[in-house]
Amino acid sequence: MAELRNFIGNRIRAIRNAKGLTQQNLADMSGLDYRYIGAIERGERNFSIDTLEKVLSALKISLNELAYSDIEQSETDSVRWEAIDQFIASTEGLTDEQIEILRRVNQEVLRAFR
């Protein structure tokens, strides 16, 4: 079970960092103590589903978004998921049209790399 707890803690930390939040910010937004957030991120604490729900709500993500990557990741995959998390965080508050423009810009940049 510690493996799952560590995975969830690492994902919460990665998403929090991608959104530019500190542990204190996340604690304030979720109604939890910042030390408790740190312990969750380090995989040191068992936490309830209710606590997880508070954290997900504060991060404005679903359970699917939290757990969409494999538990077993290589270092290369980790860098890729970090970039994906940052991209997703950067689209918050954008309209569907603006997101479509970003998607097309991304496609053009990828073509330039080929």
N, C-alpha and C positions, 0 to 999 in steps of 0.2 A: 504493500500500500504506500510505502514511502516514495516509491518511484512516481506514482500518480500525483501525490501531494507535491513533490518537487517539480513535476511537469507543470502543474497548475500554477504554482508559485512563480516559476520562471516565465510562464506566459503572461501572468498578471504584471510582472515587472517589465517585460518587453513592451507590452501595450501601454503601460503607464509612461514609460520612457518615450515611446513613439509619440505620445500625446503631449509630451513636454511637462508632465506633472511630477511633482515631488511626492514622496510618501506622505508628507503632511497634507498636501493638496488632496490626495486621494482619501486620506483619513477624514478630512473635513467634509468632503463631498459624500462620503459613505456613512458618516456618523460613527466611525471606528477610531481607535487610538492609533497614532502613527507607528508606535512600537509593535502593535498587533499586525499592522500592514506589513512591516518589515519581517516579522516572524512568519507570516503567510508566504511572502515572497521567497524566503530562505527555506521553506518547507519544514519549518520547525514546529508548526502548530497544526493540530487537527482543527478543522473549522466546520461549522454547520452549513447546511444548504442555505439557510437564511442569511448567514454571513456572506456566502458566495454571491447570493442574489444582490445584496447591498453593494458589493464591489463591482459586479457586472453592471448594475444600474448606474453607479457613479462613473464608470468608464464608458457608459452608453454602448455596450456591446452585448451580444447574445452569447449563450453557452456555446453555440456552434462556432462563433468567431473566436472564442477562447480556445477551443480544442480542435481547430481545423488542421493543425499540422501533426505529424507523427511524433510519438514520444521519442523514438530513436532518430536523432538527427546528426548528420555530420556537421563539421564546422562550416563548410560551404553552405549547407542548407540553412544553418543558423543565420548567416549573413543575409541570405536570400529572404528568409522569413522576417528579419528585422526590417529590411527595405519594404517588404509588403505591408508590415504593420505601420510603418511611417507613411506610406502612400495612402493607406486606408484612413489613417488619422487626419491626413491633410485634406481629405475630401469631405470632412464633416461640415455641414452647413452649406454645401454647394448644391446647386440645382442639378437636376438630371442632365440638362443641356450643358452645364459647365463640366460635369463629370465626363460626358461624351467627348467634349473638346479635349480634356486631359487624356482620355483614352487614345484619341487620334494622334495627339502630340507624342505620346509614348510609342505608338506604332512607328511614327516617322523617325524617332530617335533610334529605335531598334533596327530599322532598315539601314540607318547610317553606320551601325556597327557591323553590318554584314558585308 
